[in-house]
Amino acid sequence: MSFPPDPPARMPQLEPDAWTDEVRAMFAAWTKGPFKEAGKNPVLKTFAHHPKLADLFSQLNIHLLLTSTVPVRQRQIAIMRTAWLCKAKYMWSSHLRTSLGFGLEPELFRPLQVGADDPYFSDFETTIILATEELVRDRRISEESWRALSGEWDNQQLLDFMFTVGAYVLVAGVMRSTGVEREPELLELAAKFGAPD
């Protein structure tokens, strides 16, 4: 079954025949991280227009994805709620795939669209969602949410969380503005589990 493609990107992906040594080195850095076929990833092929910037950003993003002190489930809750709030279709759809790859249950996805009011979440997960919403909306975690987070997390985890939400707000703006197009697999996941308008 095929799904309607996304509109053409404003900034086309940089194709292999235009790659320089610097671009190839950037892809190599990502391949050592979370992407086994970085050179086929639409987001990275968009970032490839500015390999120096992409290389610097990759160091932060790879940490947030692989070596963050925030547990995987909690991190994915923050990333996916950020993607939903920012209406970042590519980010949301790609993290459906990432979450399933990490073994998270698909029943998580609909409540993440609702937010903190959904009874699906534990008390602490609700706090993570509230703090994520506060960071996206106000750029500041409320006193109540801060107390609840710091009762469970140490300072490294708090910083990893805040940098995760902040970085994904940034990338959501880049993805939406450049118009990165989803691959068929992501379109299928979005059709199955929903995606922001």
Residue, then its C-alpha position, 0 to 999 in steps of 0.5 A: m500500500s502506498f501513501p501520499p508523499d509529502p510536498p516537495a522540499r524547499m531545500p532539496q537533499l544533497e545527492p551523492d554526486a555533489w558530495t565533497d570530502e567534507v560531506r563524506a566525513m560528516f556522513a561517516a561521523w553519523t554512521k558511527g552513531p545512530f544511523k547505519e545508512a546515514g547517506k540515505n537519511p533525508v534529514l542528514k542529506t539536507f544538513a549536508h549542504h552545510p557539513k561543518l555545521a552538521d558535523l558540530f551539531s551531530q556531536l550533540n545530537i548523537h549524545l542526546l540519542l545514545t549517551s544521554t543520562v535520561p532513560v530511553r523511555q523518558r527521553q523518547i516521551a520528551i522528544m515525541r511530545t516536543a515533535w507533536l507540539c512543534k507540529a514536526k511531521y518528519m521528527w514525529s514519524s521518525h521517532l515512531r520508528t525509533s521508539l519501536g526500535f527501542g522496544l517501546e509499546p505502540e500504545l504510547f503514541r496516542p497518549l503522547q498526542v493528548g499530553a499530560d492529561d492522558p491517564y496512560f502515564s505514570d506520575f513522573e512521566t506526566t511531570i516529564i510531559l508537563a516540563t516539556e510543554e513548559l520548555v516548548r511554550d515558555r522556555r522555562i520549567s515551572e517551580e512545581s515541575w522542577r521540584a518533581l523532576s529534581g526529586e527523581w533526576d540528578n543535575q546531569q539528567l536535568l541538563d540532558f533533558m533540557f538540552t534534549v527538548g531545546a535541541y529538538v525544538l531547534v531541529a523541528g524548526v529546521m525540518r519544517s522550514t526546509g520541508v524534509e520529506r518522509e520516506p515511505e516507511l515513515l509515511e506508513l507509520a504516520a498513517k498507522f499511528g497518527a501525525p501532527d497537522 
